[in-house]
Amino acid sequence: MASMLQDALIYVGSFVLVLSLVVFVHEYGHFRVGRWCGIAVKSFSIGLGSEWFGWTDKHGTRWKVSRIPLGGFVSWIDDTDGSSTRPAKEEDQALSEAEARRLGHFRAMPVWKRAATVAAGPLTNFIFAIVAFALAALIVGRDVTDYMSIVPRVGGVEAGSPAEAAGLRSGDVVRVANEAPITSWGQLQAVISANPGTPITLVLQNEGEQRTTTVTPRLVERPTADGRVESVGAIGVRLGVLQNDRTIEPVGPLAALSFGAANTWEIVTRTGEYVGGIVTGQNSGGDIAGPLGILNASGQVATMALDSGDSGLGGKLGSLAIALLQWAAMLSVAVGIVNLLPIPVLDGGHLVFYAIEALRGGRPLPPMFQEWAYRAGFAVIGSLFLFATWNDISRLFPGAQ
């Protein structure tokens, strides 16, 4: 019971911490550029729902932390809803453009200021990712470990997996598989992948004790580098990496920034290729994750960091902080990409409307058209949310399919 509670705290705590950081970065981008452009900010909220606690700054902006730790938003002074999509109040619409601009109304600002403010959210996500990757590299160096060649040590076992049924536990080192010596994680992966549905006899060693067990890999599908889907075996374990297993190269400030930019760009290009594969039918979309998937990944990142950190509390907390910072950077890139999609209600959809407004000589699209576009955008986002959640459930609870 105590172990389950500890795992729940690690998973939920890391999820809330990382998500809150990424949301803050995104919304702060909107806020900072909006204030530079003379837009008055009514509130800055981390989380949704009613206010938990907060304060009001000298500009009259209410900074608050809300009770539901999911998402967040910046609210402009002329907003009538959290998504900034509904028309302004009648008394605000009655103001002259000059008076509305003097009061800092978002809708009254020139189109370039609105576009800059909206674009600042996702762009700040990318900047944060570069800096976070660079900071992690500067502190701990660049990890150049060949993980496929290190000792095949079990770092964790997935609940309800074949590995759990076979009695594998954290810290087990696989020495033999089907009478063949195993010296690396890559060798173990190859044996498991090639034998879906076929029992494999493993010889395990843990703290000087040796034992034998049999595990039967389950059949799973995974995408390949060329966009195909292959069927392989999996037993539900993750690699356990100790500090002395890693190969770390020290880097200087400029090299760290270059590394951060390269890492960020790599994630952007991989995501673009994956989304392009979905559009062309080469990819299935099965890797799209929702809140449950992000929660699970956050917990796994935190658990692996705690398992692989130094034995002391300071070392474990240090490993945890660096791991969560890097995970936040990856998630920040994903949030930036998603928000740039040309879907109404997202930042990318707003930017499309502003581009059309600029091409029409400063005349926005008719309110009725925008309203229906936003409704369609909400429907698309809702559908994507349900699809991603179903993916999460299918991965985390295979029996529920």
C-alpha positions in Angstrom: 0.0 0.0 0.0 2.8 2.4 0.9 4.6 1.6 -2.3 1.5 2.3 -4.4 1.0 5.6 -2.6 4.6 6.5 -3.2 4.3 5.7 -6.9 1.1 7.7 -7.2 2.8 10.7 -5.6 5.7 10.4 -8.0 3.6 10.1 -11.1 1.0 12.8 -10.2 3.6 15.1 -8.7 5.9 15.0 -11.7 3.0 15.4 -14.1 1.6 18.5 -12.4 5.0 20.1 -11.9 6.1 19.6 -15.6 2.8 20.5 -17.1 2.5 23.6 -14.9 6.0 24.7 -15.9 5.3 24.3 -19.7 1.9 26.0 -19.4 3.5 28.9 -17.5 6.2 29.3 -20.2 3.6 29.4 -23.0 1.3 31.8 -21.3 4.1 34.0 -20.1 5.1 34.4 -23.7 1.7 35.8 -24.5 1.7 37.9 -21.4 5.1 39.5 -21.9 4.7 40.4 -25.6 1.1 41.5 -25.0 2.3 43.9 -22.3 5.1 45.2 -24.5 2.4 45.9 -27.1 0.3 47.9 -24.7 -2.4 45.3 -24.1 -3.9 45.3 -20.6 -3.8 41.9 -18.9 -6.8 41.1 -16.7 -5.5 37.9 -15.2 -2.7 35.3 -15.5 -3.9 31.8 -14.3 -2.0 28.6 -13.9 -4.6 25.9 -13.7 -8.3 26.0 -14.4 -11.4 26.4 -12.3 -11.8 28.7 -9.2 -8.9 30.5 -7.7 -6.9 28.8 -5.0 -4.6 31.7 -4.2 -3.2 34.7 -6.0 -2.2 38.4 -5.9 -2.7 41.6 -7.9 0.3 43.4 -9.3 0.8 47.2 -9.7 -0.6 47.1 -13.3 -3.9 45.6 -12.0 -3.2 42.1 -13.3 -4.5 39.2 -11.1 -1.9 36.5 -10.9 -3.6 33.3 -9.6 -3.1 29.6 -9.1 -6.4 27.7 -9.7 -7.6 24.5 -8.1 -7.5 22.2 -11.2 -3.8 21.8 -12.1 -4.4 21.3 -15.8 -3.7 24.1 -18.3 -3.8 27.8 -17.8 -4.5 31.0 -19.6 -3.9 34.8 -20.0 -7.0 36.9 -20.0 -7.0 40.3 -21.6 -9.0 43.2 -20.2 -11.7 43.0 -22.9 -12.0 39.2 -22.8 -15.4 37.7 -22.1 -14.2 34.0 -21.9 -11.1 32.1 -21.1 -10.4 31.2 -24.8 -10.6 34.8 -26.0 -13.0 33.8 -28.8 -16.4 35.3 -27.8 -17.3 38.8 -28.9 -16.5 41.7 -26.6 -19.2 43.1 -24.2 -21.6 45.7 -25.7 -20.1 48.5 -23.7 -16.7 47.7 -25.0 -17.9 47.5 -28.6 -19.4 51.0 -28.2 -16.0 52.5 -27.5 -14.1 54.2 -30.3 -11.0 52.5 -31.6 -8.8 55.2 -30.1 -10.4 54.9 -26.7 -10.3 51.1 -26.7 -6.6 51.2 -27.6 -5.9 53.7 -24.9 -7.5 51.3 -22.4 -5.4 48.4 -23.7 -8.1 46.3 -25.4 -6.7 43.4 -27.3 -9.3 43.5 -30.1 -8.6 47.2 -30.8 -4.9 46.7 -31.4 -3.3 46.7 -34.8 -3.2 43.3 -36.4 0.5 43.0 -36.2 0.4 43.5 -32.4 -2.3 40.8 -32.0 -0.3 38.4 -34.2 2.9 39.0 -32.3 1.2 38.5 -29.0 -0.4 35.2 -30.1 2.7 33.9 -31.8 4.8 34.6 -28.7 3.3 31.7 -26.8 4.5 28.8 -29.0 7.7 30.7 -29.8 8.5 31.0 -26.1 8.0 27.2 -25.8 10.7 26.6 -28.4 13.0 29.1 -26.7 12.5 27.5 -23.4 13.3 24.1 -24.8 16.6 25.3 -26.3 17.6 26.9 -23.0 16.5 23.9 -20.9 18.3 21.4 -23.0 21.4 23.7 -23.0 21.2 24.1 -19.2 21.0 20.4 -18.6 24.0 19.8 -20.9 26.0 22.5 -19.2 25.3 21.1 -15.8 25.7 17.4 -16.4 27.4 17.3 -19.8 26.2 15.7 -23.0 25.1 12.1 -22.7 26.7 10.0 -25.5 25.9 6.6 -23.9 25.2 3.8 -26.3 22.3 2.4 -24.3 22.0 -0.7 -26.5 25.4 -1.9 -25.3 25.1 -1.4 -21.6 24.3 -4.1 -19.0 20.7 -5.5 -19.5 19.5 -4.4 -16.0 15.8 -4.1 -15.3 14.9 -0.6 -14.1 11.2 -1.1 -13.7 8.4 -3.5 -14.5 5.1 -2.5 -16.0 2.0 -3.5 -14.0 0.1 -6.4 -15.6 2.9 -7.2 -18.0 4.4 -10.6 -18.9 7.5 -9.5 -16.9 5.5 -9.0 -13.8 3.8 -12.3 -14.2 7.2 -14.0 -14.6 8.4 -12.4 -11.4 11.0 -10.0 -12.8 11.8 -7.1 -10.5 13.8 -3.9 -10.5 17.6 -4.5 -10.3 17.5 -7.9 -12.0 20.3 -8.4 -14.6 19.6 -10.8 -17.4 22.6 -13.1 -17.9 21.1 -15.8 -20.2 18.2 -16.0 -22.5 17.3 -19.4 -24.0 20.7 -20.8 -23.0 22.5 -18.0 -24.9 24.7 -15.5 -22.9 23.3 -12.0 -22.8 25.8 -9.1 -22.2 23.9 -6.0 -23.5 20.4 -4.5 -23.5 20.4 -4.6 -27.3 20.9 -8.4 -27.3 18.0 -8.9 -24.8 15.8 -6.6 -26.9 16.6 -8.6 -30.0 15.6 -11.9 -28.4 12.4 -10.5 -26.9 11.3 -8.7 -30.1 11.9 -11.9 -32.2 9.8 -14.2 -30.0 6.2 -12.8 -29.6 4.0 -15.5 -28.0 7.0 -17.8 -27.5 8.3 -18.7 -23.9 11.8 -17.5 -23.2 13.9 -18.9 -20.3 15.8 -16.2 -18.5 18.7 -16.6 -16.0 18.6 -13.5 -13.7 21.1 -12.2 -11.2 20.3 -9.7 -8.4 22.7 -8.9 -5.6 24.6 -12.1 -5.9 21.5 -14.3 -6.1 20.8 -16.2 -9.3 17.4 -17.6 -10.4 15.6 -18.8 -13.5 12.2 -17.9 -14.8 10.2 -18.1 -18.0 8.5 -15.1 -19.7 6.3 -15.1 -22.8 6.5 -11.8 -24.7 3.2 -10.3 -25.8 2.6 -9.2 -29.4 2.8 -5.4 -29.9 2.9 -3.1 -32.9 5.4 -0.3 -33.3 6.3 2.2 -36.1 9.6 1.8 -38.0 11.9 4.5 -39.2 10.5 4.3 -42.7 6.9 4.7 -41.6 5.8 1.1 -41.6 4.4 -0.8 -38.6 6.0 -4.0 -37.4 4.8 -6.6 -35.0 7.3 -7.6 -32.3 7.5 -9.1 -28.8 7.5 -7.1 -25.6 7.6 -8.1 -21.9 7.0 -4.7 -20.2 10.3 -3.8 -18.7 12.4 -0.6 -18.9 16.2 -0.3 -18.9 17.8 0.4 -15.5 20.8 2.7 -15.9 23.3 3.4 -13.1 25.4 6.5 -13.1 28.6 4.6 -13.9 26.9 3.1 -17.0 26.7 6.5 -18.6 29.3 8.1 -20.9 29.2 11.9 -20.4 31.1 14.5 -22.3 31.5 18.0 -20.7 30.4 20.9 -22.9 30.9 24.7 -22.7 28.2 27.4 -22.9 28.2 27.8 -26.7 28.3 24.1 -27.3 25.5 23.6 -24.9 23.3 26.2 -26.7 24.1 24.5 -30.0 23.2 21.2 -28.5 19.9 22.6 -27.1 19.0 24.1 -30.5 19.9 20.8 -32.3 17.8 18.8 -29.9 14.8 21.1 -30.3 15.0 21.1 -34.0 15.3 17.3 -34.1 12.1 17.0 -32.2 10.3 19.5 -34.5 11.5 17.6 -37.6 10.6 14.2 -36.2 7.2 15.5 -35.3 6.7 17.0 -38.7 7.6 13.8 -40.4 5.3 11.8 -38.2 2.3 14.2 -38.8 3.1 14.2 -42.5 3.0 10.3 -42.4 -0.5 10.5 -40.7 -1.7 12.8 -43.5 -0.4 10.5 -46.2 -1.6 7.4 -44.5 1.9 6.0 -43.8 1.5 6.4 -40.0 -1.5 5.3 -38.0 -1.6 8.0 -35.3 -1.3 5.4 -32.6 1.6 7.2 -31.0 -0.4 10.4 -30.3 -0.6 10.7 -26.5 -3.2 12.5 -24.3 -3.1 13.5 -20.6 -3.0 9.9 -19.4 0.0 9.2 -21.6 1.8 12.3 -20.5 1.1 11.5 -16.9 2.5 8.0 -17.4 5.6 9.3 -19.2 6.2 11.9 -16.5 6.1 9.2 -13.8 8.4 6.9 -15.7 10.9 9.7 -16.3 10.9 10.6 -12.6 11.1 7.0 -11.5 14.0 6.2 -13.8 15.8 9.3 -12.5 15.4 8.3 -8.9 16.5 4.7 -9.6 19.6 5.8 -11.5 20.7 8.7 -9.3 23.4 8.5 -6.6 22.5 6.7 -3.4 22.3 9.9 -1.4 19.2 12.1 -1.3 21.0 15.1 -2.9 22.1 12.9 -5.8 18.7 11.5 -6.4 17.0 14.9 -6.3 19.6 16.3 -8.7 19.0 13.5 -11.1 15.3 14.0 -10.8 15.5 17.8 -11.4 17.6 17.3 -14.6 15.4 14.5 -15.9 12.2 16.6 -15.4 13.8 19.7 -16.9 14.7 17.7 -20.1 11.2 16.1 -20.1 9.7 19.6 -19.8 11.8 20.7 -22.7 10.5 17.9 -24.9 6.9 18.6 -23.8 7.4 22.3 -24.4 8.3 21.6 -28.0 5.2 19.5 -28.4 3.0 22.2 -27.0 4.5 24.8 -29.3 3.9 22.6 -32.3 0.3 21.8 -31.4 -0.5 25.4 -30.8 0.8 26.4 -34.2 -1.6 24.0 -36.0 -4.0 26.1 -38.2 -7.1 25.1 -36.1 -9.4 27.9 -34.9 -9.2 28.3 -31.1 -5.5 27.4 -31.2 -2.8 30.1 -31.7 -2.2 28.9 -35.3 -5.9 29.4 -36.1 -5.8 32.9 -34.7 -2.7 33.7 -36.8 -4.5 32.4 -40.0 -7.4 34.8 -39.2 -5.0 37.7 -38.7 -3.2 36.9 -41.9 -6.6 37.0 -43.8 -7.4 40.3 -42.0 -4.2 41.8 -43.2 -4.7 40.7 -46.7 -8.3 42.2 -46.6 -6.8 45.6 -45.8 -7.5 45.4 -42.1 -11.0 44.1 -42.4 -11.5 41.0 -40.2 -13.7 38.1 -41.3 -17.4 38.4 -40.5 -18.2 37.6 -36.9 -20.7 34.8 -37.9 -17.9 33.1 -40.0 -15.5 33.3 -37.1 -18.0 31.9 -34.6 -18.7 28.8 -36.8 -15.0 28.4 -37.4 -14.4 28.4 -33.7 -17.2 25.9 -33.1 -15.6 23.6 -35.8 -12.2 24.1 -34.1 -13.6 23.1 -30.7 -15.1 20.0 -32.4 -11.7 19.1 -33.9 -9.8 19.6 -30.6 -12.4 17.5 -28.8 -12.1 14.7 -31.3 -8.3 14.7 -31.1 -8.6 14.7 -27.2 -10.8 11.6 -27.3 -8.6 9.9 -29.9 -5.5 10.6 -27.8 -7.2 9.4 -24.6 -8.3 6.2 -26.3 -4.6 5.6 -27.4 -3.5 6.1 -23.8 -6.1 3.6 -22.5 -5.1 1.1 -25.2 -1.4 1.4 -24.3 -1.8 1.5 -20.5 -4.7 -1.0 -20.2 -4.4 -3.5 -23.2 -7.3 -5.6 -21.9 -9.7 -2.6 -22.2 -9.5 -2.7 -26.0 
